[in-house]
Amino acid sequence: MADVCSDACAEPACFQPPHHASIPLTNDHALASELETALEETADRVTVALDALIPRPDGPESRLMSAMRYAALGGGKRMRPFLVVQAGRLLDVDERALLRVAAALECVHTYSLVHDDLPCMDDDDLRRGRPTVHRAYDEAMAVLAGDGLLALAFEIVCHADTHPDPRARSEVARRLAVAAGARGMVGGQAIDLESERLNVEVSVLTRMHRLKTGALITFACEAGAVMARAGDDVFSALNGFAHDLGLAYQIVDDILDAEGDEDALGKSVGKDAERGKSTFVTALGVDGAREQARLLAAQAKSHLDLFGERATLLTQVADYVLARRS
């Protein structure tokens, strides 16, 4: 496996990180600029790390490697990796270790997107402004590319370079498995599929998104605490922040699907209504959903009081979630 050093390795001459559009975040221009810069820097570092970690096309399986790289290196906000890095910095976790876990988490997230886009799931043709993997390659190769990225995530986490203590690596891997599996993201997706054409109560929607979206966000916020062997108060604060942030993120996602711009989003809109899905918009209305997202974002920020000014960028993420247009 390629090594990922503290500055994400020297950037390969043939590889250029994607350009990230400016993001209007808050009314405080200094903080907004600081967060925007931090998001872009983390996104670029993670993309370079992924470029080093995902095998380059070679041999009879080269088309698979090409599809994996197409999926993972095609841009994206890299919000989950950003949370890994920022939450870990609160606890002075080694940057090299954080970057490896961030890259592993992005592999899991990307695998989920590749599979979600398949015709048997959400049947989308556009992702991050480009054809989805099953359109650029084919359905079978998209399934395998997702499988390959999921396996690679655990290869990265379990490597000795991620943490010197095998017990810490094991616990990070265990938590990532739970977050990605039937008690996490996959379970939430199953509820989502089973709920089509049904009137789902808000409580069920909340549980679905706590699993489907929130589980990986919770892992992102807690991974550094695992590596730092933090106390219960730290885990409680980061868990509360992640829980409320993840739900706010999903509510905004529902709003954007209902009234967002396809060019800005880089993916199809109106899919929820087309498939008869219950969302926070159908349950609460657009205005009600927006208000709920605002309340959750404010609550998320309050959980970080324990860390004081060191958590400024993380608190600003909650504002970003409310302001995002993609």
C-alpha positions as protocol buffer text, in pm:
chain_id: "A"
residue {
  index: 1
  type: MET
  ca { x: 0 y: 0 z: 0 }
}
residue {
  index: 2
  type: ALA
  ca { x: 127 y: 348 z: -79 }
}
residue {
  index: 3
  type: ASP
  ca { x: 241 y: 549 z: 222 }
}
residue {
  index: 4
  type: VAL
  ca { x: 58 y: 868 z: 311 }
}
residue {
  index: 5
  type: CYS
  ca { x: 285 y: 1110 z: 491 }
}
residue {
  index: 6
  type: SER
  ca { x: 187 y: 1405 z: 708 }
}
residue {
  index: 7
  type: ASP
  ca { x: 153 y: 1643 z: 416 }
}
residue {
  index: 8
  type: ALA
  ca { x: -33 y: 1384 z: 203 }
}
residue {
  index: 9
  type: CYS
  ca { x: 284 y: 1302 z: 7 }
}
residue {
  index: 10
  type: ALA
  ca { x: 426 y: 1490 z: -283 }
}
residue {
  index: 11
  type: GLU
  ca { x: 157 y: 1550 z: -536 }
}
residue {
  index: 12
  type: PRO
  ca { x: 204 y: 1331 z: -845 }
}
residue {
  index: 13
  type: ALA
  ca { x: 297 y: 1538 z: -1146 }
}
residue {
  index: 14
  type: CYS
  ca { x: 15 y: 1386 z: -1349 }
}
residue {
  index: 15
  type: PHE
  ca { x: -249 y: 1459 z: -1086 }
}
residue {
  index: 16
  type: GLN
  ca { x: -423 y: 1791 z: -1022 }
}
residue {
  index: 17
  type: PRO
  ca { x: -670 y: 1825 z: -733 }
}
residue {
  index: 18
  type: PRO
  ca { x: -1013 y: 1945 z: -845 }
}
residue {
  index: 19
  type: HIS
  ca { x: -1099 y: 2312 z: -819 }
}
residue {
  index: 20
  type: HIS
  ca { x: -1353 y: 2386 z: -548 }
}
residue {
  index: 21
  type: ALA
  ca { x: -1605 y: 2663 z: -605 }
}
residue {
  index: 22
  type: SER
  ca { x: -1636 y: 2937 z: -347 }
}
residue {
  index: 23
  type: ILE
  ca { x: -1899 y: 2872 z: -83 }
}
residue {
  index: 24
  type: PRO
  ca { x: -2092 y: 3157 z: 85 }
}
residue {
  index: 25
  type: LEU
  ca { x: -2110 y: 3036 z: 442 }
}
residue {
  index: 26
  type: THR
  ca { x: -2187 y: 3296 z: 705 }
}
residue {
  index: 27
  type: ASN
  ca { x: -2228 y: 3668 z: 750 }
}
residue {
  index: 28
  type: ASP
  ca { x: -1890 y: 3683 z: 923 }
}
residue {
  index: 29
  type: HIS
  ca { x: -1665 y: 3714 z: 619 }
}
residue {
  index: 30
  type: ALA
  ca { x: -1341 y: 3643 z: 809 }
}
residue {
  index: 31
  type: LEU
  ca { x: -1473 y: 3319 z: 955 }
}
residue {
  index: 32
  type: ALA
  ca { x: -1640 y: 3224 z: 627 }
}
residue {
  index: 33
  type: SER
  ca { x: -1312 y: 3273 z: 442 }
}
residue {
  index: 34
  type: GLU
  ca { x: -1122 y: 3074 z: 705 }
}
residue {
  index: 35
  type: LEU
  ca { x: -1364 y: 2783 z: 682 }
}
residue {
  index: 36
  type: GLU
  ca { x: -1375 y: 2792 z: 303 }
}
residue {
  index: 37
  type: THR
  ca { x: -996 y: 2777 z: 290 }
}
residue {
  index: 38
  type: ALA
  ca { x: -984 y: 2493 z: 544 }
}
residue {
  index: 39
  type: LEU
  ca { x: -1247 y: 2293 z: 353 }
}
residue {
  index: 40
  type: GLU
  ca { x: -1062 y: 2332 z: 25 }
}
residue {
  index: 41
  type: GLU
  ca { x: -725 y: 2247 z: 177 }
}
residue {
  index: 42
  type: THR
  ca { x: -861 y: 1933 z: 341 }
}
residue {
  index: 43
  type: ALA
  ca { x: -1044 y: 1829 z: 25 }
}
residue {
  index: 44
  type: ASP
  ca { x: -726 y: 1865 z: -179 }
}
residue {
  index: 45
  type: ARG
  ca { x: -512 y: 1677 z: 76 }
}
residue {
  index: 46
  type: VAL
  ca { x: -762 y: 1391 z: 92 }
}
residue {
  index: 47
  type: THR
  ca { x: -786 y: 1374 z: -286 }
}
residue {
  index: 48
  type: VAL
  ca { x: -407 y: 1355 z: -315 }
}
residue {
  index: 49
  type: ALA
  ca { x: -403 y: 1087 z: -43 }
}
residue {
  index: 50
  type: LEU
  ca { x: -668 y: 885 z: -229 }
}
residue {
  index: 51
  type: ASP
  ca { x: -469 y: 918 z: -549 }
}
residue {
  index: 52
  type: ALA
  ca { x: -173 y: 760 z: -368 }
}
residue {
  index: 53
  type: LEU
  ca { x: -377 y: 489 z: -194 }
}
residue {
  index: 54
  type: ILE
  ca { x: -608 y: 366 z: -471 }
}
residue {
  index: 55
  type: PRO
  ca { x: -416 y: 130 z: -703 }
}
residue {
  index: 56
  type: ARG
  ca { x: -343 y: 265 z: -1047 }
}
residue {
  index: 57
  type: PRO
  ca { x: -485 y: 76 z: -1345 }
}
residue {
  index: 58
  type: ASP
  ca { x: -260 y: -218 z: -1422 }
}
residue {
  index: 59
  type: GLY
  ca { x: -302 y: -573 z: -1545 }
}
residue {
  index: 60
  type: PRO
  ca { x: -620 y: -757 z: -1637 }
}
residue {
  index: 61
  type: GLU
  ca { x: -811 y: -584 z: -1352 }
}
residue {
  index: 62
  type: SER
  ca { x: -714 y: -235 z: -1473 }
}
residue {
  index: 63
  type: ARG
  ca { x: -1070 y: -140 z: -1567 }
}
residue {
  index: 64
  type: LEU
  ca { x: -1180 y: -201 z: -1208 }
}
residue {
  index: 65
  type: MET
  ca { x: -902 y: 23 z: -1075 }
}
residue {
  index: 66
  type: SER
  ca { x: -997 y: 286 z: -1330 }
}
residue {
  index: 67
  type: ALA
  ca { x: -1360 y: 279 z: -1216 }
}
residue {
  index: 68
  type: MET
  ca { x: -1256 y: 306 z: -849 }
}
residue {
  index: 69
  type: ARG
  ca { x: -1038 y: 607 z: -924 }
}
residue {
  index: 70
  type: TYR
  ca { x: -1309 y: 765 z: -1140 }
}
residue {
  index: 71
  type: ALA
  ca { x: -1550 y: 742 z: -848 }
}
residue {
  index: 72
  type: ALA
  ca { x: -1318 y: 858 z: -571 }
}
residue {
  index: 73
  type: LEU
  ca { x: -1111 y: 1126 z: -744 }
}
residue {
  index: 74
  type: GLY
  ca { x: -1400 y: 1307 z: -912 }
}
residue {
  index: 75
  type: GLY
  ca { x: -1430 y: 1591 z: -661 }
}
residue {
  index: 76
  type: GLY
  ca { x: -1688 y: 1632 z: -391 }
}
residue {
  index: 77
  type: LYS
  ca { x: -1702 y: 1843 z: -78 }
}
residue {
  index: 78
  type: ARG
  ca { x: -1511 y: 1589 z: 134 }
}
residue {
  index: 79
  type: MET
  ca { x: -1715 y: 1703 z: 435 }
}
residue {
  index: 80
  type: ARG
  ca { x: -1675 y: 1377 z: 626 }
}
residue {
  index: 81
  type: PRO
  ca { x: -1295 y: 1378 z: 593 }
}
residue {
  index: 82
  type: PHE
  ca { x: -1296 y: 1740 z: 705 }
}
residue {
  index: 83
  type: LEU
  ca { x: -1481 y: 1641 z: 1022 }
}
residue {
  index: 84
  type: VAL
  ca { x: -1228 y: 1364 z: 1087 }
}
residue {
  index: 85
  type: VAL
  ca { x: -939 y: 1607 z: 1061 }
}
residue {
  index: 86
  type: GLN
  ca { x: -1093 y: 1894 z: 1256 }
}
residue {
  index: 87
  type: ALA
  ca { x: -1234 y: 1683 z: 1539 }
}
residue {
  index: 88
  type: GLY
  ca { x: -902 y: 1499 z: 1567 }
}
residue {
  index: 89
  type: ARG
  ca { x: -710 y: 1825 z: 1585 }
}
residue {
  index: 90
  type: LEU
  ca { x: -910 y: 1919 z: 1895 }
}
residue {
  index: 91
  type: LEU
  ca { x: -738 y: 1626 z: 2064 }
}
residue {
  index: 92
  type: ASP
  ca { x: -393 y: 1673 z: 1907 }
}
residue {
  index: 93
  type: VAL
  ca { x: -410 y: 1347 z: 1712 }
}
residue {
  index: 94
  type: ASP
  ca { x: -130 y: 1293 z: 1461 }
}
residue {
  index: 95
  type: GLU
  ca { x: -221 y: 1456 z: 1128 }
}
residue {
  index: 96
  type: ARG
  ca { x: -89 y: 1164 z: 927 }
}
residue {
  index: 97
  type: ALA
  ca { x: -316 y: 925 z: 1113 }
}
residue {
  index: 98
  type: LEU
  ca { x: -615 y: 1155 z: 1071 }
}
residue {
  index: 99
  type: LEU
  ca { x: -555 y: 1187 z: 699 }
}
residue {
  index: 100
  type: ARG
  ca { x: -545 y: 810 z: 654 }
}
residue {
  index: 101
  type: VAL
  ca { x: -872 y: 764 z: 844 }
}
residue {
  index: 102
  type: ALA
  ca { x: -1024 y: 1053 z: 647 }
}
residue {
  index: 103
  type: ALA
  ca { x: -927 y: 886 z: 320 }
}
residue {
  index: 104
  type: ALA
  ca { x: -1068 y: 552 z: 438 }
}
residue {
  index: 105
  type: LEU
  ca { x: -1397 y: 716 z: 533 }
}
residue {
  index: 106
  type: GLU
  ca { x: -1417 y: 885 z: 194 }
}
residue {
  index: 107
  type: CYS
  ca { x: -1372 y: 543 z: 30 }
}
residue {
  index: 108
  type: VAL
  ca { x: -1673 y: 414 z: 226 }
}
residue {
  index: 109
  type: HIS
  ca { x: -1879 y: 722 z: 142 }
}
residue {
  index: 110
  type: THR
  ca { x: -1788 y: 699 z: -227 }
}
residue {
  index: 111
  type: TYR
  ca { x: -1872 y: 329 z: -239 }
}
residue {
  index: 112
  type: SER
  ca { x: -2216 y: 411 z: -99 }
}
residue {
  index: 113
  type: LEU
  ca { x: -2272 y: 675 z: -368 }
}
residue {
  index: 114
  type: VAL
  ca { x: -2168 y: 438 z: -647 }
}
residue {
  index: 115
  type: HIS
  ca { x: -2414 y: 175 z: -525 }
}
residue {
  index: 116
  type: ASP
  ca { x: -2691 y: 426 z: -447 }
}
residue {
  index: 117
  type: ASP
  ca { x: -2677 y: 549 z: -807 }
}
residue {
  index: 118
  type: LEU
  ca { x: -2737 y: 203 z: -956 }
}
residue {
  index: 119
  type: PRO
  ca { x: -3064 y: 137 z: -1142 }
}
residue {
  index: 120
  type: CYS
  ca { x: -3172 y: -109 z: -870 }
}
residue {
  index: 121
  type: MET
  ca { x: -3140 y: 167 z: -608 }
}
residue {
  index: 122
  type: ASP
  ca { x: -3185 y: 539 z: -688 }
}
residue {
  index: 123
  type: ASP
  ca { x: -3117 y: 504 z: -1063 }
}
residue {
  index: 124
  type: ASP
  ca { x: -2921 y: 827 z: -1111 }
}
residue {
  index: 125
  type: ASP
  ca { x: -2723 y: 923 z: -1419 }
}
residue {
  index: 126
  type: LEU
  ca { x: -2535 y: 1221 z: -1274 }
}
residue {
  index: 127
  type: ARG
  ca { x: -2304 y: 1252 z: -974 }
}
residue {
  index: 128
  type: ARG
  ca { x: -2069 y: 1540 z: -892 }
}
residue {
  index: 129
  type: GLY
  ca { x: -2145 y: 1688 z: -1232 }
}
residue {
  index: 130
  type: ARG
  ca { x: -2034 y: 1378 z: -1424 }
}
residue {
  index: 131
  type: PRO
  ca { x: -2193 y: 1054 z: -1545 }
}
residue {
  index: 132
  type: THR
  ca { x: -2236 y: 807 z: -1261 }
}
residue {
  index: 133
  type: VAL
  ca { x: -1998 y: 511 z: -1253 }
}
residue {
  index: 134
  type: HIS
  ca { x: -2248 y: 266 z: -1399 }
}
residue {
  index: 135
  type: ARG
  ca { x: -2300 y: 508 z: -1689 }
}
residue {
  index: 136
  type: ALA
  ca { x: -1932 y: 576 z: -1745 }
}
residue {
  index: 137
  type: TYR
  ca { x: -1847 y: 204 z: -1720 }
}
residue {
  index: 138
  type: ASP
  ca { x: -2132 y: -45 z: -1669 }
}
residue {
  index: 139
  type: GLU
  ca { x: -2348 y: -176 z: -1386 }
}
residue {
  index: 140
  type: ALA
  ca { x: -2136 y: -478 z: -1302 }
}
residue {
  index: 141
  type: MET
  ca { x: -1817 y: -274 z: -1290 }
}
residue {
  index: 142
  type: ALA
  ca { x: -1990 y: -13 z: -1072 }
}
residue {
  index: 143
  type: VAL
  ca { x: -2083 y: -283 z: -820 }
}
residue {
  index: 144
  type: LEU
  ca { x: -1726 y: -411 z: -817 }
}
residue {
  index: 145
  type: ALA
  ca { x: -1579 y: -60 z: -791 }
}
residue {
  index: 146
  type: GLY
  ca { x: -1793 y: 6 z: -485 }
}
residue {
  index: 147
  type: ASP
  ca { x: -1689 y: -329 z: -336 }
}
residue {
  index: 148
  type: GLY
  ca { x: -1325 y: -247 z: -402 }
}
residue {
  index: 149
  type: LEU
  ca { x: -1347 y: 93 z: -232 }
}
residue {
  index: 150
  type: LEU
  ca { x: -1518 y: -57 z: 74 }
}
residue {
  index: 151
  type: ALA
  ca { x: -1247 y: -321 z: 113 }
}
residue {
  index: 152
  type: LEU
  ca { x: -973 y: -63 z: 59 }
}
residue {
  index: 153
  type: ALA
  ca { x: -1111 y: 149 z: 343 }
}
residue {
  index: 154
  type: PHE
  ca { x: -1044 y: -127 z: 595 }
}
residue {
  index: 155
  type: GLU
  ca { x: -704 y: -203 z: 442 }
}
residue {
  index: 156
  type: ILE
  ca { x: -611 y: 161 z: 507 }
}
residue {
  index: 157
  type: VAL
  ca { x: -748 y: 175 z: 861 }
}
residue {
  index: 158
  type: CYS
  ca { x: -588 y: -154 z: 968 }
}
residue {
  index: 159
  type: HIS
  ca { x: -244 y: -64 z: 834 }
}
residue {
  index: 160
  type: ALA
  ca { x: 20 y: 4 z: 1101 }
}
residue {
  index: 161
  type: ASP
  ca { x: 75 y: 354 z: 959 }
}
residue {
  index: 162
  type: THR
  ca { x: -271 y: 457 z: 1079 }
}
residue {
  index: 163
  type: HIS
  ca { x: -191 y: 414 z: 1450 }
}
residue {
  index: 164
  type: PRO
  ca { x: 93 y: 247 z: 1643 }
}
residue {
  index: 165
  type: ASP
  ca { x: -150 y: 72 z: 1878 }
}
residue {
  index: 166
  type: PRO
  ca { x: -326 y: -226 z: 1713 }
}
residue {
  index: 167
  type: ARG
  ca { x: -609 y: -195 z: 1967 }
}
residue {
  index: 168
  type: ALA
  ca { x: -679 y: 160 z: 1851 }
}
residue {
  index: 169
  type: ARG
  ca { x: -674 y: 51 z: 1486 }
}
residue {
  index: 170
  type: SER
  ca { x: -907 y: -236 z: 1569 }
}
residue {
  index: 171
  type: GLU
  ca { x: -1154 y: -6 z: 1745 }
}
residue {
  index: 172
  type: VAL
  ca { x: -1151 y: 246 z: 1460 }
}
residue {
  index: 173
  type: ALA
  ca { x: -1216 y: -38 z: 1213 }
}
residue {
  index: 174
  type: ARG
  ca { x: -1495 y: -180 z: 1430 }
}
residue {
  index: 175
  type: ARG
  ca { x: -1668 y: 157 z: 1455 }
}
residue {
  index: 176
  type: LEU
  ca { x: -1635 y: 214 z: 1082 }
}
residue {
  index: 177
  type: ALA
  ca { x: -1786 y: -128 z: 1014 }
}
residue {
  index: 178
  type: VAL
  ca { x: -2083 y: -55 z: 1241 }
}
residue {
  index: 179
  type: ALA
  ca { x: -2134 y: 290 z: 1085 }
}
residue {
  index: 180
  type: ALA
  ca { x: -2128 y: 144 z: 734 }
}
residue {
  index: 181
  type: GLY
  ca { x: -2333 y: -169 z: 797 }
}
residue {
  index: 182
  type: ALA
  ca { x: -2681 y: -287 z: 885 }
}
residue {
  index: 183
  type: ARG
  ca { x: -2683 y: -87 z: 1209 }
}
residue {
  index: 184
  type: GLY
  ca { x: -2569 y: 221 z: 1021 }
}
residue {
  index: 185
  type: MET
  ca { x: -2565 y: 347 z: 663 }
}
residue {
  index: 186
  type: VAL
  ca { x: -2681 y: 27 z: 492 }
}
residue {
  index: 187
  type: GLY
  ca { x: -2963 y: -12 z: 744 }
}
residue {
  index: 188
  type: GLY
  ca { x: -3077 y: 342 z: 674 }
}
residue {
  index: 189
  type: GLN
  ca { x: -3074 y: 277 z: 301 }
}
residue {
  index: 190
  type: ALA
  ca { x: -3286 y: -34 z: 355 }
}
residue {
  index: 191
  type: ILE
  ca { x: -3546 y: 169 z: 548 }
}
residue {
  index: 192
  type: ASP
  ca { x: -3538 y: 425 z: 267 }
}
residue {
  index: 193
  type: LEU
  ca { x: -3612 y: 164 z: 1 }
}
residue {
  index: 194
  type: GLU
  ca { x: -3885 y: 0 z: 208 }
}
residue {
  index: 195
  type: SER
  ca { x: -4051 y: 337 z: 269 }
}
residue {
  index: 196
  type: GLU
  ca { x: -4112 y: 432 z: -93 }
}
residue {
  index: 197
  type: ARG
  ca { x: -4477 y: 511 z: -171 }
}
residue {
  index: 198
  type: LEU
  ca { x: -4557 y: 508 z: 203 }
}
residue {
  index: 199
  type: ASN
  ca { x: -4648 y: 792 z: 437 }
}
residue {
  index: 200
  type: VAL
  ca { x: -4366 y: 769 z: 687 }
}
residue {
  index: 201
  type: GLU
  ca { x: -4381 y: 940 z: 1025 }
}
residue {
  index: 202
  type: VAL
  ca { x: -4117 y: 1192 z: 1125 }
}
residue {
  index: 203
  type: SER
  ca { x: -3984 y: 952 z: 1390 }
}
residue {
  index: 204
  type: VAL
  ca { x: -3913 y: 690 z: 1121 }
}
residue {
  index: 205
  type: LEU
  ca { x: -3755 y: 951 z: 894 }
}
residue {
  index: 206
  type: THR
  ca { x: -3535 y: 1061 z: 1179 }
}
residue {
  index: 207
  type: ARG
  ca { x: -3420 y: 706 z: 1251 }
}
residue {
  index: 208
  type: MET
  ca { x: -3361 y: 640 z: 882 }
}
residue {
  index: 209
  type: HIS
  ca { x: -3135 y: 941 z: 843 }
}
residue {
  index: 210
  type: ARG
  ca { x: -2957 y: 886 z: 1175 }
}
residue {
  index: 211
  type: LEU
  ca { x: -2846 y: 562 z: 1015 }
}
residue {
  index: 212
  type: LYS
  ca { x: -2818 y: 648 z: 648 }
}
residue {
  index: 213
  type: THR
  ca { x: -2643 y: 985 z: 682 }
}
residue {
  index: 214
  type: GLY
  ca { x: -2568 y: 1034 z: 1049 }
}
residue {
  index: 215
  type: ALA
  ca { x: -2375 y: 713 z: 1118 }
}
residue {
  index: 216
  type: LEU
  ca { x: -2077 y: 805 z: 900 }
}
residue {
  index: 217
  type: ILE
  ca { x: -2082 y: 1163 z: 1027 }
}
residue {
  index: 218
  type: THR
  ca { x: -2075 y: 1032 z: 1384 }
}
residue {
  index: 219
  type: PHE
  ca { x: -1781 y: 809 z: 1297 }
}
residue {
  index: 220
  type: ALA
  ca { x: -1604 y: 1107 z: 1141 }
}
residue {
  index: 221
  type: CYS
  ca { x: -1641 y: 1312 z: 1457 }
}
residue {
  index: 222
  type: GLU
  ca { x: -1546 y: 1031 z: 1697 }
}
residue {
  index: 223
  type: ALA
  ca { x: -1254 y: 864 z: 1514 }
}
residue {
  index: 224
  type: GLY
  ca { x: -998 y: 1106 z: 1654 }
}
residue {
  index: 225
  type: ALA
  ca { x: -1134 y: 1058 z: 2005 }
}
residue {
  index: 226
  type: VAL
  ca { x: -1080 y: 683 z: 1967 }
}
residue {
  index: 227
  type: MET
  ca { x: -720 y: 736 z: 1856 }
}
residue {
  index: 228
  type: ALA
  ca { x: -661 y: 984 z: 2140 }
}
residue {
  index: 229
  type: ARG
  ca { x: -823 y: 754 z: 2399 }
}
residue {
  index: 230
  type: ALA
  ca { x: -1043 y: 1046 z: 2504 }
}
residue {
  index: 231
  type: GLY
  ca { x: -1276 y: 1050 z: 2803 }
}
residue {
  index: 232
  type: ASP
  ca { x: -1653 y: 1009 z: 2811 }
}
residue {
  index: 233
  type: ASP
  ca { x: -1714 y: 1385 z: 2819 }
}
residue {
  index: 234
  type: VAL
  ca { x: -1533 y: 1428 z: 2487 }
}
residue {
  index: 235
  type: PHE
  ca { x: -1720 y: 1140 z: 2324 }
}
residue {
  index: 236
  type: SER
  ca { x: -2052 y: 1277 z: 2452 }
}
residue {
  index: 237
  type: ALA
  ca { x: -1984 y: 1625 z: 2311 }
}
residue {
  index: 238
  type: LEU
  ca { x: -1868 y: 1500 z: 1972 }
}
residue {
  index: 239
  type: ASN
  ca { x: -2152 y: 1248 z: 1949 }
}
residue {
  index: 240
  type: GLY
  ca { x: -2414 y: 1516 z: 2024 }
}
residue {
  index: 241
  type: PHE
  ca { x: -2261 y: 1749 z: 1767 }
}
residue {
  index: 242
  type: ALA
  ca { x: -2250 y: 1475 z: 1503 }
}
residue {
  index: 243
  type: HIS
  ca { x: -2606 y: 1361 z: 1570 }
}
residue {
  index: 244
  type: ASP
  ca { x: -2760 y: 1707 z: 1527 }
}
residue {
  index: 245
  type: LEU
  ca { x: -2531 y: 1807 z: 1240 }
}
residue {
  index: 246
  type: GLY
  ca { x: -2609 y: 1488 z: 1046 }
}
residue {
  index: 247
  type: LEU
  ca { x: -2982 y: 1535 z: 1077 }
}
residue {
  index: 248
  type: ALA
  ca { x: -2960 y: 1901 z: 977 }
}
residue {
  index: 249
  type: TYR
  ca { x: -2750 y: 1799 z: 677 }
}
residue {
  index: 250
  type: GLN
  ca { x: -3012 y: 1551 z: 562 }
}
residue {
  index: 251
  type: ILE
  ca { x: -3299 y: 1797 z: 605 }
}
residue {
  index: 252
  type: VAL
  ca { x: -3115 y: 2047 z: 387 }
}
residue {
  index: 253
  type: ASP
  ca { x: -3053 y: 1765 z: 138 }
}
residue {
  index: 254
  type: ASP
  ca { x: -3428 y: 1704 z: 122 }
}
residue {
  index: 255
  type: ILE
  ca { x: -3490 y: 2075 z: 64 }
}
residue {
  index: 256
  type: LEU
  ca { x: -3230 y: 2089 z: -213 }
}
residue {
  index: 257
  type: ASP
  ca { x: -3383 y: 1786 z: -385 }
}
residue {
  index: 258
  type: ALA
  ca { x: -3720 y: 1961 z: -375 }
}
residue {
  index: 259
  type: GLU
  ca { x: -3611 y: 2303 z: -499 }
}
residue {
  index: 260
  type: GLY
  ca { x: -3238 y: 2299 z: -570 }
}
residue {
  index: 261
  type: ASP
  ca { x: -3059 y: 2364 z: -899 }
}
residue {
  index: 262
  type: GLU
  ca { x: -2928 y: 2060 z: -1084 }
}
residue {
  index: 263
  type: ASP
  ca { x: -2625 y: 2244 z: -1222 }
}
residue {
  index: 264
  type: ALA
  ca { x: -2526 y: 2368 z: -877 }
}
residue {
  index: 265
  type: LEU
  ca { x: -2585 y: 2031 z: -714 }
}
residue {
  index: 266
  type: GLY
  ca { x: -2409 y: 1828 z: -981 }
}
residue {
  index: 267
  type: LYS
  ca { x: -2680 y: 1562 z: -957 }
}
residue {
  index: 268
  type: SER
  ca { x: -3043 y: 1513 z: -1050 }
}
residue {
  index: 269
  type: VAL
  ca { x: -3313 y: 1690 z: -849 }
}
residue {
  index: 270
  type: GLY
  ca { x: -3676 y: 1599 z: -788 }
}
residue {
  index: 271
  type: LYS
  ca { x: -3590 y: 1231 z: -747 }
}
residue {
  index: 272
  type: ASP
  ca { x: -3760 y: 1201 z: -407 }
}
residue {
  index: 273
  type: ALA
  ca { x: -4096 y: 1321 z: -540 }
}
residue {
  index: 274
  type: GLU
  ca { x: -4060 y: 1108 z: -853 }
}
residue {
  index: 275
  type: ARG
  ca { x: -4010 y: 794 z: -642 }
}
residue {
  index: 276
  type: GLY
  ca { x: -4280 y: 885 z: -392 }
}
residue {
  index: 277
  type: LYS
  ca { x: -4038 y: 911 z: -101 }
}
residue {
  index: 278
  type: SER
  ca { x: -4135 y: 1057 z: 233 }
}
residue {
  index: 279
  type: THR
  ca { x: -3892 y: 1334 z: 328 }
}
residue {
  index: 280
  type: PHE
  ca { x: -3871 y: 1609 z: 586 }
}
residue {
  index: 281
  type: VAL
  ca { x: -4014 y: 1839 z: 319 }
}
residue {
  index: 282
  type: THR
  ca { x: -4320 y: 1620 z: 266 }
}
residue {
  index: 283
  type: ALA
  ca { x: -4361 y: 1579 z: 643 }
}
residue {
  index: 284
  type: LEU
  ca { x: -4295 y: 1937 z: 757 }
}
residue {
  index: 285
  type: GLY
  ca { x: -4321 y: 2152 z: 446 }
}
residue {
  index: 286
  type: VAL
  ca { x: -4025 y: 2354 z: 314 }
}
residue {
  index: 287
  type: ASP
  ca { x: -4055 y: 2627 z: 578 }
}
residue {
  index: 288
  type: GLY
  ca { x: -4098 y: 2377 z: 859 }
}
residue {
  index: 289
  type: ALA
  ca { x: -3800 y: 2176 z: 737 }
}
residue {
  index: 290
  type: ARG
  ca { x: -3583 y: 2488 z: 721 }
}
residue {
  index: 291
  type: GLU
  ca { x: -3677 y: 2584 z: 1076 }
}
residue {
  index: 292
  type: GLN
  ca { x: -3601 y: 2235 z: 1202 }
}
residue {
  index: 293
  type: ALA
  ca { x: -3262 y: 2245 z: 1032 }
}
residue {
  index: 294
  type: ARG
  ca { x: -3186 y: 2583 z: 1195 }
}
residue {
  index: 295
  type: LEU
  ca { x: -3275 y: 2449 z: 1539 }
}
residue {
  index: 296
  type: LEU
  ca { x: -3060 y: 2141 z: 1491 }
}
residue {
  index: 297
  type: ALA
  ca { x: -2762 y: 2345 z: 1368 }
}
residue {
  index: 298
  type: ALA
  ca { x: -2781 y: 2573 z: 1672 }
}
residue {
  index: 299
  type: GLN
  ca { x: -2803 y: 2272 z: 1901 }
}
residue {
  index: 300
  type: ALA
  ca { x: -2510 y: 2106 z: 1727 }
}
residue {
  index: 301
  type: LYS
  ca { x: -2290 y: 2408 z: 1795 }
}
residue {
  index: 302
  type: SER
  ca { x: -2383 y: 2413 z: 2162 }
}
residue {
  index: 303
  type: HIS
  ca { x: -2239 y: 2063 z: 2209 }
}
residue {
  index: 304
  type: LEU
  ca { x: -1892 y: 2199 z: 2129 }
}
residue {
  index: 305
  type: ASP
  ca { x: -1881 y: 2447 z: 2418 }
}
residue {
  index: 306
  type: LEU
  ca { x: -1649 y: 2203 z: 2593 }
}
residue {
  index: 307
  type: PHE
  ca { x: -1372 y: 2286 z: 2346 }
}
residue {
  index: 308
  type: GLY
  ca { x: -1405 y: 2664 z: 2345 }
}
residue {
  index: 309
  type: GLU
  ca { x: -1247 y: 2859 z: 2060 }
}
residue {
  index: 310
  type: ARG
  ca { x: -1054 y: 2556 z: 1939 }
}
residue {
  index: 311
  type: ALA
  ca { x: -1380 y: 2429 z: 1787 }
}
residue {
  index: 312
  type: THR
  ca { x: -1452 y: 2745 z: 1588 }
}
residue {
  index: 313
  type: LEU
  ca { x: -1419 y: 2578 z: 1248 }
}
residue {
  index: 314
  type: LEU
  ca { x: -1640 y: 2290 z: 1353 }
}
residue {
  index: 315
  type: THR
  ca { x: -1911 y: 2526 z: 1477 }
}
residue {
  index: 316
  type: GLN
  ca { x: -1893 y: 2707 z: 1145 }
}
residue {
  index: 317
  type: VAL
  ca { x: -1963 y: 2378 z: 968 }
}
residue {
  index: 318
  type: ALA
  ca { x: -2314 y: 2393 z: 1110 }
}
residue {
  index: 319
  type: ASP
  ca { x: -2363 y: 2731 z: 939 }
}
residue {
  index: 320
  type: TYR
  ca { x: -2220 y: 2587 z: 619 }
}
residue {
  index: 321
  type: VAL
  ca { x: -2474 y: 2305 z: 627 }
}
residue {
  index: 322
  type: LEU
  ca { x: -2759 y: 2556 z: 643 }
}
residue {
  index: 323
  type: ALA
  ca { x: -2614 y: 2775 z: 367 }
}
residue {
  index: 324
  type: ARG
  ca { x: -2504 y: 2507 z: 122 }
}
residue {
  index: 325
  type: ARG
  ca { x: -2647 y: 2496 z: -228 }
}
residue {
  index: 326
  type: SER
  ca { x: -2477 y: 2176 z: -339 }
}
